[in-house]
Amino acid sequence: MKRVIALLLFCSITTVSFADNDWSDKLQIHGFASQAFVYTTDNNFYGKSDSGSVAFTELGINGSFQLSPRLRLAGQVLSRHAGAFDHGSPRIDYALIDTNLISTSKGRVGVYLGRIKNPIGLYNETRDVAHTRQGILNAQTIYFDKVRELVMSSDGIHLYGEYFLPNGSLLIQTGMGYPLPNKNVEYAYMGKDWAGNISGDELGIFGRLIYEHDGGRWIYSLTGTRMTLDFNHGVKDAIPFPAGAGLSSGDIDIDYTVLSAQYNGEKWQFTTEVAFEHTSYNDIGAAFDSSGFDSLGYYGQLDYKFTPQWQAFIRYEEFQLNIDDWNGKKAAKKNIATSQFLADFGIQQTPSPAYANYAKIWAIGGHWDIQNDLKFRAEYQIAEGLATLSPRENDLNLGDKYWNMFAISLSYRF
C-alpha cells in the first residue's frame, strides 16, 4: 500500500509547471516510476519470487540546471525497493557539477565533480531508468544487481574529453572516486553478513574509451575500474576458528574491465559485452583466497523492432566465477573436504555445489510502448547455475541448479 501511494504521489509531480520562461529554459526535470512482478520456478530474485513477488519498485526524479554556458548542476534522487537488497529509502544516486573547460567545433573538454555515475559498460550510467533498459533486467553476468551500489556511483572527480572525427566521435573519460559499498556487497564478496562492516575508504580509478562510428551505427567501448574495499571485523581481536575461520580486518582488491561492441541498424541491433574481473583478499582470513581468482562474464543480445511500438530481444549470457575452475568442479571438491573437516569439530555445514560458481542464462522478452511515456515489458529466462544470485536472498548451498524466471513490468516516465 505504501508503494502504491508513493507511485500516485510521484506521478502527480508531472502537473508541476514553471511560470518563469527563463527558469524553464535553464531547468530540466524528469522522472520515472516502474513496478514489476517476478516469478521464479526455484530460488529467489527480488523477494520470495518462487511464490511470486512484487518487491521490485523503482522511483526516481532527476534534474539539471544550466548556471552558465560552461557550468551545469545535475542530480538524481532514487527510491528503490528490490527484495532483500533495498527497502525503498530515498538516496542521492548522483549529484555533480559539470564544468565545460574547452568547447570548439572539434570537441570539448570538461570536469565532473561530486557523486558521479561510473562509466562501466554501455548501460551502467542509464540502468536506473527502466525506459533505457532493453529488458526488465540488464544482463546480470555484466551488470550484477547484487552489487549494484558498488558499481553504480562514486564520490570523486572525472575529466572527460569528446573529439569529433570525420566519420565518428571519440569520448575519453578518466577519474578517481571513493566507492559506495553496502551490505549487499559484503554478502556478494564475503558470503554473509559478518560482524563489522565493509567500506570504500580508498580512492578507486575509473576509465572509459568509446568510439562511435557513422552516427552511432557502430559503437566500440573499453571501460574499467580498479578499487579496494576495506573490511573491519568490528571486534578487538580476530574472530577465532572455527566460528570465524580466523577472520580479521583486511581489504578486497577488485579489477573490472568491460569490452563492448554494438551495431545499430534500422530494424535490429546487436550488442555484445565481455567482462574480466580479478578479485583478491588481503589479510581477511584463511577462508578467503589471498592469491585471488579471475572471473569472466559475457553476453550477446539481438534486438528487433517490428514496429515503432513493438520490440523483442533474445540474449544468451554466461558467468564463470573462476576461469581456472570452469563450472566450479574443483571448488565443489574443496567444499566437500572442508565440510568433512568441520564435521570433526561438531560443525555441520552443507558444501556449496559446483553450480554455485557459474550461471548460464537464455533470456527472451519484449516491450510495447503503450504511449511515449508508458512502457509494458515481459521477459522469460531459462537459467542454469546460481552465480548471479545473492546469498542475501538465497542459501546457495541448497539452491536449485535449474530454474526459470518470468517477469512483467509497467514503466512510466516524464
C-alpha positions in Angstrom: 0.0 0.0 0.0 2.8 2.4 0.8 4.4 1.8 -2.6 1.1 2.4 -4.3 0.7 5.8 -2.5 4.2 6.7 -3.4 3.6 5.9 -7.1 0.5 8.1 -7.1 2.3 11.0 -5.4 5.2 10.6 -7.8 3.0 10.7 -10.9 1.4 13.9 -9.6 4.7 15.7 -10.0 4.0 15.8 -13.7 1.4 18.5 -13.1 4.1 21.0 -12.0 4.8 23.8 -14.4 7.2 26.7 -14.4 5.8 30.2 -14.9 9.1 31.8 -15.5 10.3 31.0 -19.0 13.9 31.9 -18.2 13.9 29.3 -15.5 12.2 26.7 -17.7 14.9 27.2 -20.3 17.7 26.6 -17.8 16.0 23.9 -15.6 15.1 20.4 -16.8 13.2 18.0 -14.5 12.5 14.4 -15.5 11.3 11.3 -13.5 10.3 7.7 -13.8 8.3 5.1 -12.0 8.4 1.3 -12.5 6.6 -1.6 -11.0 7.5 -5.3 -11.8 6.2 -8.7 -10.9 8.8 -11.5 -10.8 8.1 -15.3 -10.6 10.8 -18.0 -10.4 10.3 -21.7 -10.5 13.0 -22.1 -7.9 15.4 -19.8 -5.9 14.6 -16.2 -5.2 15.2 -13.0 -7.1 13.9 -9.7 -5.6 11.9 -11.2 -2.8 10.1 -14.5 -2.4 9.8 -14.8 -6.1 9.3 -18.6 -6.0 5.8 -17.6 -4.8 5.6 -14.5 -7.0 7.0 -11.2 -5.9 6.0 -7.5 -6.5 9.1 -6.4 -4.4 10.7 -4.5 -7.4 9.7 -0.9 -7.5 11.8 2.0 -8.8 11.0 5.7 -8.4 13.4 8.4 -9.4 13.5 12.1 -10.1 16.4 13.9 -11.8 17.1 17.4 -12.9 19.8 19.7 -14.3 20.3 23.5 -14.1 22.4 25.4 -16.5 24.1 28.0 -14.3 26.1 29.4 -17.2 27.2 28.3 -20.6 30.1 26.5 -19.0 28.6 25.3 -15.7 25.8 22.8 -15.1 24.4 21.2 -12.0 22.8 17.7 -12.2 21.5 15.2 -9.8 19.0 12.3 -9.2 17.2 11.1 -6.1 16.2 7.4 -6.3 13.9 5.2 -4.2 14.3 1.5 -5.0 12.5 -1.4 -3.4 14.2 -4.6 -4.5 13.6 -7.6 -2.4 16.1 -8.0 0.4 18.6 -5.7 -1.3 16.8 -2.4 -0.9 13.7 -1.3 1.1 12.9 2.0 -0.7 14.7 4.6 1.3 15.4 7.6 -0.9 19.1 8.3 -1.7 21.2 10.5 -3.9 22.1 8.4 -6.9 24.3 11.1 -8.4 24.8 14.8 -7.8 27.5 16.7 -9.7 28.9 19.9 -11.1 29.7 19.7 -14.8 32.3 22.3 -15.9 32.9 22.8 -19.6 36.5 23.8 -19.8 37.0 23.9 -23.5 34.4 23.8 -26.3 35.2 24.1 -30.0 33.9 22.8 -33.3 36.3 19.9 -33.0 35.3 18.8 -29.5 35.1 19.7 -25.8 36.8 19.0 -22.5 35.2 19.1 -19.1 35.2 18.0 -15.5 32.7 16.2 -13.3 32.9 16.8 -9.6 30.7 15.2 -7.0 28.8 11.9 -6.9 29.3 10.6 -10.4 27.9 7.6 -12.3 30.7 5.2 -13.0 31.4 4.7 -16.7 31.3 0.9 -16.8 30.0 -0.9 -19.9 27.4 0.6 -22.3 24.5 0.7 -19.8 25.7 1.3 -16.2 25.1 5.1 -16.3 21.5 4.6 -17.6 20.5 1.3 -16.0 18.3 3.1 -13.3 15.8 4.3 -15.8 13.6 1.4 -16.9 12.9 3.0 -20.3 16.6 2.8 -21.2 16.9 -0.9 -20.5 16.4 -3.3 -23.3 14.7 -5.8 -20.9 13.4 -5.7 -17.4 16.9 -6.6 -16.3 20.2 -5.9 -17.8 22.5 -8.9 -18.4 23.3 -10.0 -14.8 26.6 -11.5 -15.9 27.9 -8.0 -16.5 25.6 -5.6 -14.5 25.2 -7.5 -11.3 22.2 -6.2 -9.3 23.6 -7.9 -6.2 26.5 -5.4 -6.1 24.7 -2.6 -7.8 25.7 0.1 -5.3 29.4 -0.7 -5.7 29.5 -0.2 -9.5 26.7 2.5 -9.9 28.3 5.7 -8.5 31.4 7.0 -6.7 32.3 10.3 -4.9 35.2 12.0 -6.8 36.3 13.8 -9.8 36.4 12.8 -13.5 38.0 14.5 -16.5 36.3 13.9 -19.9 37.0 14.9 -23.5 34.9 14.4 -26.7 36.6 14.7 -30.1 34.6 14.9 -33.3 36.2 13.0 -36.2 35.3 12.9 -39.9 33.3 9.6 -39.6 32.6 9.4 -35.9 33.3 10.7 -32.4 35.8 9.6 -29.6 35.0 10.0 -25.9 37.7 9.6 -23.3 36.9 9.8 -19.6 39.1 9.1 -16.6 38.9 9.9 -12.9 39.0 8.7 -9.3 36.5 8.4 -6.6 35.5 6.6 -3.4 33.3 3.6 -4.0 30.0 3.2 -2.1 29.7 -0.4 -0.9 26.9 -1.6 1.4 25.8 -4.9 3.0 24.8 -6.3 -0.4 28.4 -6.1 -1.5 29.5 -7.8 1.7 27.1 -10.7 1.1 28.3 -11.0 -2.5 32.1 -10.9 -1.9 32.2 -12.5 1.6 29.2 -14.8 1.5 27.3 -13.4 4.5 26.8 -10.5 6.9 29.8 -10.7 9.2 30.3 -8.7 12.3 31.8 -5.4 11.4 31.4 -3.5 8.1 32.7 -3.1 4.6 33.6 0.4 3.3 35.3 2.2 0.5 37.9 4.4 2.2 40.4 4.2 -0.7 40.2 6.0 -4.0 39.2 3.9 -6.9 40.3 4.6 -10.5 37.8 4.7 -13.4 38.2 5.0 -17.1 36.4 4.8 -20.4 37.3 4.9 -24.1 34.4 4.8 -26.5 34.3 5.3 -30.3 31.0 5.9 -32.2 31.2 5.4 -36.0 28.8 6.6 -38.7 26.5 8.4 -36.4 26.4 5.6 -33.8 25.8 2.8 -36.2 28.8 1.1 -34.7 29.9 1.6 -31.1 33.1 0.2 -29.5 33.9 0.7 -25.9 36.6 -0.1 -23.3 35.7 0.7 -19.7 37.0 -0.4 -16.4 37.7 0.3 -12.7 40.2 -0.7 -10.1 39.1 -0.3 -6.5 39.8 -1.5 -3.0 37.2 -2.3 -0.3 38.1 -2.2 3.4 36.7 -4.8 5.8 36.8 -4.1 9.5 35.7 -7.1 11.5 34.5 -4.9 14.3 36.0 -6.7 17.3 39.2 -6.1 19.2 40.7 -9.5 18.3 40.3 -11.7 15.3 37.3 -13.9 15.4 38.7 -17.3 16.5 38.5 -20.5 14.4 36.2 -22.2 13.6 33.4 -19.7 14.2 35.0 -17.0 12.2 37.7 -19.0 10.4 40.3 -16.7 11.8 38.6 -13.6 10.4 40.4 -10.3 10.7 40.4 -6.8 9.2 41.7 -6.5 5.7 40.8 -5.5 2.2 39.5 -6.7 -1.1 41.1 -5.6 -4.4 38.9 -5.6 -7.5 39.9 -5.0 -11.1 37.0 -4.9 -13.5 37.3 -4.4 -17.3 34.5 -4.5 -19.9 34.9 -4.7 -23.7 31.7 -3.7 -25.6 30.6 -3.6 -29.2 27.2 -2.7 -30.7 25.7 -2.5 -34.2 22.6 -0.3 -34.7 20.6 -1.0 -37.8 17.2 0.4 -39.0 15.3 -2.6 -37.6 17.7 -4.5 -35.5 20.5 -4.1 -33.0 23.2 -6.5 -31.9 25.1 -6.0 -28.6 27.9 -8.0 -27.0 30.0 -7.3 -23.9 32.7 -9.2 -22.2 33.9 -8.5 -18.6 37.1 -9.6 -16.9 37.4 -9.4 -13.2 40.3 -10.1 -10.8 39.5 -10.4 -7.1 41.9 -10.9 -4.3 41.6 -10.8 -0.5 44.3 -9.4 1.7 44.7 -10.3 5.4 41.0 -11.1 6.0 41.4 -14.7 6.9 42.2 -18.3 5.7 38.6 -18.7 4.4 39.3 -16.1 1.7 41.9 -16.9 -1.0 44.7 -14.3 -0.9 46.1 -15.5 -4.2 43.0 -14.2 -5.9 41.0 -15.5 -8.8 39.8 -14.3 -12.3 36.2 -14.2 -13.3 34.6 -14.0 -16.8 31.2 -12.7 -17.8 29.8 -12.1 -21.3 26.6 -11.9 -23.3 25.3 -11.5 -26.8 21.9 -9.9 -27.4 19.8 -9.4 -30.6 17.0 -6.8 -30.6 14.5 -6.5 -33.4 12.0 -3.7 -33.9 8.8 -5.0 -35.5 7.1 -1.6 -35.4 8.0 1.7 -33.6 5.9 0.5 -30.7 6.8 -3.3 -30.6 10.3 -4.6 -30.0 11.7 -8.0 -28.9 15.1 -9.4 -27.9 16.9 -12.7 -27.3 20.0 -13.0 -25.2 22.5 -15.6 -24.1 24.7 -14.7 -21.1 27.2 -16.7 -19.0 29.4 -16.1 -16.0 32.2 -18.2 -14.6 33.4 -17.2 -11.1 36.9 -18.7 -11.7 38.1 -19.3 -15.2 40.7 -21.7 -13.9 37.9 -23.8 -12.5 35.3 -23.8 -15.3 31.9 -24.8 -14.0 33.2 -24.9 -10.4 34.1 -28.6 -10.1 37.4 -28.0 -8.2 35.6 -25.7 -5.8 32.9 -28.3 -5.1 35.5 -30.9 -4.2 37.3 -28.4 -1.9 34.0 -27.5 -0.2 33.2 -31.2 0.5 36.6 -31.7 2.1 36.1 -28.5 4.2 32.7 -29.7 5.4 34.1 -33.1 6.4 36.9 -31.3 8.3 34.4 -29.1 10.1 32.3 -32.1 11.0 35.2 -33.4 13.1 34.7 -30.3 15.3 31.0 -30.9 15.5 30.1 -28.2 13.0 27.6 -29.3 10.3 27.9 -27.3 7.0 26.4 -28.2 3.7 29.0 -28.0 1.0 28.5 -25.4 -1.8 27.7 -27.2 -5.1 29.7 -26.7 -8.3 26.8 -24.8 -9.9 27.0 -22.1 -7.3 30.1 -20.9 -9.2 28.6 -20.2 -12.6 25.5 -19.1 -14.4 24.2 -19.8 -18.0 21.1 -18.0 -19.0 18.9 -17.7 -22.0 16.5 -14.7 -22.0 13.8 -13.7 -24.4 11.5 -10.8 -24.0 10.0 -7.7 -25.5 8.2 -4.4 -24.8 5.2 -2.5 -26.0 5.2 1.3 -26.0 1.6 2.0 -25.0 2.4 5.7 -25.2 5.7 7.6 -25.5 5.8 7.8 -21.7 4.3 4.4 -20.8 6.0 1.1 -21.5 5.0 -2.5 -20.8 7.6 -5.3 -20.7 7.6 -9.1 -20.4 10.7 -11.3 -20.1 11.3 -15.1 -19.6 14.7 -16.6 -18.6 15.9 -20.2 -18.6 18.8 -20.4 -16.1 21.4 -23.0 -15.0 23.6 -22.1 -12.0 23.4 -19.7 -9.1 26.3 -17.2 -9.6 24.0 -14.3 -10.4 22.0 -14.8 -7.2 22.9 -13.3 -3.9 23.3 -15.2 -0.6 21.2 -12.4 0.9 18.1 -13.9 -0.7 19.2 -17.5 -1.2 21.0 -20.3 0.6 23.4 -21.0 -2.3 24.4 -24.3 -0.7 20.8 -25.6 -1.1 19.8 -23.7 -4.3 18.3 -25.5 -7.4 20.7 -25.9 -10.3 18.0 -25.4 -13.0 15.4 -22.6 -12.6 13.3 -20.3 -14.7 12.1 -16.7 -14.3 9.1 -14.9 -15.7 8.7 -11.1 -15.2 6.5 -8.3 -16.3 6.7 -4.6 -15.7 5.0 -1.3 -16.3 7.1 1.8 -16.5 6.2 5.5 -16.7 8.5 8.5 -17.3 8.1 12.2 -17.8 
